[in-house]
């Protein structure tokens, strides 16, 4: 299956993959008005088809100077997701 090898500052965060479904990496940085603090983060997750279950491998804060590496690979096995939940109806 296709998978993402994710590293943060040279250390492996996870090997995430889904046979059929959606696999994604979200990177964000938020500088909020009227506040001096800023928030950065990365999350790796997806949606397994046909079960419609949402999965998440990791969610981490990011800081200035962090280096994030994402490599697309072909693997027979991947890390087990840390969180698994049925998709809400809506």
Buried (B, 14 or more C-beta within 10 A) or exposed (E): EEBBBBBBEEEEBBBBBBEEBEBEBEEEEEEEEEEEEEEBEBBBBBBBEEEEBBBBBBBBEBEEEEEBEBEEEEBEEBBEBEEEEEEEEE
